[in-house]
Amino acid sequence: MPDPAPRSHELVVRVDAFAPNPGDLAGLRDLPDGAIPGWDGSGVVVAPAADGNGPRVGERVIFLSLDAAGWAEQRAVPHAMTARASTALTAEHLATLPVPATSALRGVRRLGSILGRRILIVGATGAVGRVAVQIAARSGAHVVAVARDADRHRELRRLGASETHRSVESVGGRVHGALDLIGGEQLVAAYGLLDAGGTVIALGHAAGADEMFPYGAFVADPSTANRSITSFFLGAEPDLVPDMTYLAADHDLHVGPLDVRPWAELGDWVAEGGPRSGGRVVFRVDQA
C-alpha cells in the first residue's frame, strides 16, 4: 500500500503495535478489497500535522480513529484522536489502551458520582471490564464484578473488586449503576438489579444474543423508578485526547497478560477466528 497522505489536521505515526478489537474483526467482512483495517494502536510521530496542532515528531503516542487503517507500518490520524504517551510503558501495553480503556473510563464517568455506591461490571475480565473495575474502585465504588471464569476472581479482587460472581443472577441487593459488556440475558438481569434512578450502560455485546425483557420489567414502583438502559459508541464521544493522555501515562493500570506476536502472523490469526487464549493478543509491527 502507498504511504498515507495526511490532511492538514492529521499527523503521520509509525505504528509500533496494535491489538485487534472485537469490532475490528466484526467489520472485516464489510471492507472492500485493498482496505486497511484497524482502529487503534501505538507508535511514534514521524510527521506533524500541517495545521501545527498535536504531538511533535519523535513523540510516542497512542491513536484512535474509526476510519480504520491502523494495521499498517504508517498511519495518518487526526491530532484530535492522538495522545502523547509515557516512554516508560511498552508499545505493546500502550496498544491495548485506546478503544478498551477509553471506553471503560467514559462508561464509568457516565454513572456520575460513584463514591460509596455499588457498581456492577458484567464481563469484568475482558479488556474493557478489567479497566472499568480499576477505575471504579479508584473512584470509591463498591465494585461488583461478574466473570464466568471463577479462576480469575482472585485477580479481580486484586484489581479492586469488592465482590465477584459468575453470573448476574447470583448478585444480591440493588446497584446504583452497571456497565454490561455481555448483553443478552445478562443485560436483562443487570437491569433488574438497578436501584431507583440507576442506569445500565450497554458497552459490549459479547453474547451475541437478543435481550428479552419479561412483562413488568418496566413497570416501576417507588424503589425502581427512573431506571434506564443507554447505548454507548466511543466514536460519538467528544474531546477524547485528555482521557487518552491520562491512560497513556498511568503506570499503575493493569491491562493483564499480553500475547505478543509478529504482525506477519496477523492473517493466519484472523483466518483462525481471532483466538484469545494467552491474554490480549498484540501484534508488533516489524518496520520494513
C-alpha distance (Angstrom), angle and dihedral (degrees) to the residues before:
residue distance angle dihedral
M1 . . .
P2 3.82 . .
D3 3.79 120.3 .
P4 3.82 112.6 -89.3
A5 3.81 118.3 -91.2
P6 3.82 104.4 -143.1
R7 3.78 123.9 -147.5
S8 3.80 119.4 -134.0
H9 3.82 93.6 -87.9
E10 3.80 94.3 46.5
L11 3.78 131.3 86.2
V12 3.79 126.5 -160.0
V13 3.80 118.4 -116.4
R14 3.79 127.2 -164.6
V15 3.79 99.1 -135.7
D16 3.80 112.9 -132.7
A17 3.81 100.8 172.6
F18 3.78 143.0 -5.8
A19 3.80 134.9 -171.8
P20 3.82 113.4 -150.5
N21 3.80 115.0 -127.5
P22 3.81 125.0 -146.0
G23 3.80 87.7 -110.3
D24 3.80 90.8 55.1
L25 3.78 90.3 55.8
A26 3.79 94.8 42.9
G27 3.81 90.5 53.5
L28 3.80 96.4 52.2
R29 3.78 94.5 88.2
D30 3.80 91.6 59.6
L31 3.82 96.8 50.2
P32 3.82 119.2 101.4
D33 3.81 121.7 -123.6
G34 3.79 110.6 -78.5
A35 3.81 95.3 27.8
I36 3.82 118.5 132.3
P37 3.83 112.5 -134.7
G38 3.78 127.3 -156.0
W39 3.79 132.1 98.5
D40 3.79 104.2 -156.6
G41 3.77 149.2 4.8
S42 3.77 145.0 133.8
G43 3.79 134.9 -87.4
V44 3.79 147.8 120.1
V45 3.81 128.3 -69.8
V46 3.81 112.1 -111.6
A47 3.83 98.3 171.4
P48 3.83 126.6 24.1
A49 3.78 125.5 -133.7
A50 3.81 112.0 -85.8
D51 3.80 91.6 -130.5
G52 3.81 89.9 64.4
N53 3.81 97.1 -115.6
G54 3.79 130.9 118.6
P55 3.82 134.2 27.1
R56 3.78 120.6 -16.7
V57 3.81 132.4 -123.5
G58 3.79 113.0 -67.1
E59 3.81 96.5 22.0
R60 3.79 118.8 128.7
V61 3.79 112.3 -124.0
I62 3.76 146.4 172.2
F63 3.78 117.0 -137.1
L64 3.78 140.1 -164.5
S65 3.77 133.4 -172.7
L66 3.77 129.5 151.0
D67 3.82 88.7 -147.5
A68 3.83 83.8 85.2
A69 3.84 122.2 -148.1
G70 3.82 93.6 128.2
W71 3.80 97.9 121.4
A72 3.78 93.1 80.1
E73 3.80 142.1 89.9
Q74 3.81 90.7 -106.0
R75 3.75 132.7 19.8
A76 3.81 136.3 -171.3
V77 3.80 108.6 -139.7
P78 3.83 133.0 172.1
H79 3.81 113.2 -101.5
A80 3.81 86.4 -131.7
M81 3.81 86.6 68.6
T82 3.81 98.5 40.7
A83 3.81 124.0 88.6
R84 3.79 132.1 -172.0
A85 3.81 112.7 -112.0
S86 3.77 137.2 -156.2
T87 3.78 114.9 -93.4
A88 3.81 88.0 -147.6
L89 3.82 91.6 68.6
T90 3.78 121.2 76.2
A91 3.77 122.0 -110.0
E92 3.81 88.3 -119.7
H93 3.81 93.3 54.9
L94 3.79 91.4 46.7
A95 3.81 92.2 49.4
T96 3.81 90.3 63.9
L97 3.81 94.0 58.4
P98 3.82 115.7 65.9
V99 3.82 103.5 72.4
P100 3.84 103.6 20.7
A101 3.80 101.5 36.4
T102 3.79 95.3 40.3
S103 3.81 89.8 48.8
A104 3.80 90.1 51.0
L105 3.80 92.9 49.2
R106 3.79 93.7 48.3
G107 3.80 91.6 44.4
V108 3.80 93.8 53.1
R109 3.79 90.5 45.4
R110 3.81 90.9 55.5
L111 3.79 89.0 64.1
G112 3.81 90.3 66.1
S113 3.78 121.5 -146.2
I114 3.80 107.7 5.4
L115 3.80 100.0 170.2
G116 3.81 107.2 138.6
R117 3.81 93.0 -1.5
R118 3.81 130.5 120.3
I119 3.79 111.5 -110.8
L120 3.79 121.4 -172.5
I121 3.82 119.9 -147.7
V122 3.80 114.4 -171.0
G123 3.80 114.6 -162.3
A124 3.78 92.2 23.9
T125 3.81 98.2 169.2
G126 3.80 94.9 58.0
A127 3.80 122.4 97.0
V128 3.82 93.5 -95.0
G129 3.80 96.7 37.2
R130 3.79 94.1 50.1
V131 3.81 92.3 56.1
A132 3.81 91.8 41.7
V133 3.81 90.5 56.6
Q134 3.81 90.7 54.3
I135 3.80 96.0 45.0
A136 3.80 93.7 46.1
A137 3.81 91.7 48.5
R138 3.81 91.3 49.1
S139 3.81 88.0 51.9
G140 3.79 91.1 58.4
A141 3.79 99.7 -101.6
H142 3.79 126.5 146.5
V143 3.81 94.8 -122.7
V144 3.79 118.5 -147.6
A145 3.82 105.8 -165.7
V146 3.80 123.1 -164.2
A147 3.81 119.1 -162.0
R148 3.79 127.4 155.2
D149 3.82 93.8 -142.1
A150 3.82 105.2 77.6
D151 3.81 90.3 -170.0
R152 3.79 88.3 72.1
H153 3.81 97.2 50.1
R154 3.80 93.1 92.5
E155 3.79 89.0 55.9
L156 3.82 91.0 51.0
R157 3.79 89.9 53.8
R158 3.81 89.6 52.2
L159 3.80 87.9 53.7
G160 3.79 91.3 54.1
A161 3.79 109.0 -83.9
S162 3.81 113.9 145.1
E163 3.81 93.9 -164.6
T164 3.80 132.9 22.2
H165 3.81 128.0 -162.0
R166 3.79 136.6 173.3
S167 3.81 93.2 -136.1
V168 3.78 138.9 11.2
E169 3.79 89.8 -114.9
S170 3.81 91.2 70.1
V171 3.82 93.9 54.7
G172 3.79 112.9 106.4
G173 3.78 124.5 -152.9
R174 3.78 133.8 17.3
V175 3.81 127.3 -60.7
H176 3.79 130.9 -148.3
G177 3.80 93.4 -137.0
A178 3.78 144.2 -17.6
L179 3.77 141.7 -146.4
D180 3.79 110.9 -151.1
L181 3.81 120.1 -163.1
I182 3.80 96.3 168.4
G183 3.80 110.6 52.7
G184 3.80 124.3 -170.7
E185 3.79 116.7 75.6
Q186 3.81 91.6 -11.4
L187 3.81 90.7 62.5
V188 3.80 90.0 49.7
A189 3.80 90.8 50.5
A190 3.80 92.5 46.5
Y191 3.78 91.0 53.6
G192 3.79 89.0 52.7
L193 3.82 90.7 58.8
L194 3.80 95.9 55.2
D195 3.76 119.5 119.2
A196 3.80 120.0 -139.5
G197 3.79 109.8 -61.1
G198 3.81 92.8 15.3
T199 3.79 127.1 139.5
V200 3.79 136.4 -151.5
I201 3.79 113.2 -151.4
A202 3.80 111.8 -152.6
L203 3.81 100.2 -143.1
G204 3.79 99.6 157.2
H205 3.78 143.8 14.5
A206 3.80 104.9 -154.2
A207 3.81 93.2 147.0
G208 3.79 92.0 63.0
A209 3.81 88.5 -149.7
D210 3.79 137.1 124.4
E211 3.79 121.4 -99.4
M212 3.82 108.8 -124.6
F213 3.80 111.8 -172.1
P214 3.82 116.4 -163.0
Y215 3.77 122.0 -125.6
G216 3.79 109.5 -82.1
A217 3.81 96.1 29.7
F218 3.80 90.1 117.4
V219 3.80 97.4 39.0
A220 3.80 102.3 107.4
D221 3.77 132.8 -157.9
P222 3.82 128.6 -174.4
S223 3.83 91.1 -76.9
T224 3.82 96.5 49.6
A225 3.81 104.8 32.5
N226 3.81 121.7 138.6
R227 3.80 96.9 14.5
S228 3.80 114.5 159.0
I229 3.80 146.7 -176.5
T230 3.79 119.7 -146.1
S231 3.78 132.4 -172.9
F232 3.79 123.7 -131.7
F233 3.80 133.6 -147.3
L234 3.79 118.7 175.6
G235 3.78 92.6 -157.1
A236 3.81 89.9 64.4
E237 3.80 93.9 52.5
P238 3.82 114.1 106.2
D239 3.81 130.0 -135.2
L240 3.80 99.3 11.2
V241 3.81 99.4 163.2
P242 3.84 97.0 84.9
D243 3.80 91.0 52.2
M244 3.81 93.0 44.8
T245 3.81 89.7 49.1
Y246 3.81 90.8 51.4
L247 3.80 91.8 51.0
A248 3.81 93.4 45.1
A249 3.82 90.4 55.3
D250 3.80 96.7 46.0
H251 3.79 108.6 109.2
D252 3.81 92.4 178.2
L253 3.79 97.3 57.7
H254 3.80 110.3 109.9
V255 3.80 113.9 -147.5
G256 3.80 94.3 177.1
P257 3.80 130.5 -125.1
L258 3.79 116.9 -21.5
D259 3.79 127.1 -144.4
V260 3.82 99.8 -153.1
R261 3.80 117.3 -165.4
P262 3.82 136.3 170.5
W263 3.77 110.8 -99.0
A264 3.81 91.0 -121.6
E265 3.83 84.5 77.8
L266 3.81 93.5 57.5
G267 3.81 96.2 95.6
D268 3.79 93.7 51.7
W269 3.82 91.3 46.1
V270 3.80 92.0 52.3
A271 3.81 91.5 46.2
E272 3.81 88.7 54.2
G273 3.80 90.3 55.6
G274 3.80 98.3 -98.4
P275 3.84 98.5 -76.3
R276 3.82 117.1 -157.9
S277 3.79 113.2 -163.8
G278 3.82 108.0 132.9
G279 3.80 101.3 42.7
R280 3.80 133.4 -72.4
V281 3.80 109.6 -15.2
V282 3.81 112.5 -125.5
F283 3.79 125.0 -178.9
R284 3.78 118.6 -147.5
V285 3.79 111.9 -146.9
D286 3.79 113.9 -132.0
Q287 3.79 105.7 -151.1
A288 3.80 115.5 -134.4
